[in-house]
Amino acid sequence: MPGIAITREVSSALASCELTHLARAPIDVGVARAQHGVYEHALAEAGYRVERLASGPDTPDSVFVEDMAIVFDELAIVTRPGAESRRAEVSAVADALEPHRALRFIEPPGTIDGGDVLAVGRDVFIGRSTRTNSAAIGQVRRILAPLGYEVREVEVRECLHLKSAVTAIAPRLLLANPQWIDRQAFADYDIVDVDPREPAAANALWLHDRVVFPTAFPRTADRIASRGLRVRMVDASELAKAEGAVTCCSLIVRRL
Ligand code: CIR
């Protein structure tokens, strides 16, 4: 079933990235690039054709390509990112998606980052966060409702994006930090909690037959594996200093 994984080169200016919750720490772009290469390799191992877009010093956060679009089988929604410094990243991603999906665009005053959108089957949870507002959530709802998707607005607290707090790891199974989500909003789903010593471990990249997951969180990795899921560990520590995790670094475009 795979398809294409769109990724983007780590910018030479990564150290000037946006930061919301973390203090600025030195970032080694060479290490970040090497780790990113291993991540791309993990995508290729899973059968995806990796299409890596170029980046430049004017777009420090552009490796976090997930925030630029929300890809469904029927269409892709090109976002209007919440951080103004990131709006220059949009056009290259839209160009890359254009051959594969019909495109729709979020219009002002809407702002939304792809990291706030958790799509599981026909349920689309969208976090209202410092990056994503109700205007954009309404636009996404109007685009998706005719296609049979149900958009559910949820609150994001104590973390950057909804997917910092909760991601899917199997068809009806979520991985979450219970302190950062309203469990009621996800009542229809089975949830694996992160290990309490690993609060930032809720971001996992579920591909069709495996879960790509950071080596920084071995205890939570054990919890995922104990559900019978195949876990592919990757070291994502350098990009974590820029508040990025594993879902952020790709846009998965399934082959139809
Ligand atoms: C930002 O603040 O926008 C970047 N430094 C990190 C974005 C991470 N993206 C994501 O979680 N989807």
Boltz pocket constraint, residues with backbone or C-beta under 6 A from the ligand:
constraints:
  - pocket:
      binder: B
      contacts: [[A, 17], [A, 18], [A, 19], [A, 20], [A, 61], [A, 64], [A, 66], [A, 67], [A, 83], [A, 86], [A, 114], [A, 115], [A, 116], [A, 160], [A, 161], [A, 164], [A, 242], [A, 243], [A, 244], [A, 245], [A, 247], [A, 248]]
      max_distance: 6.0
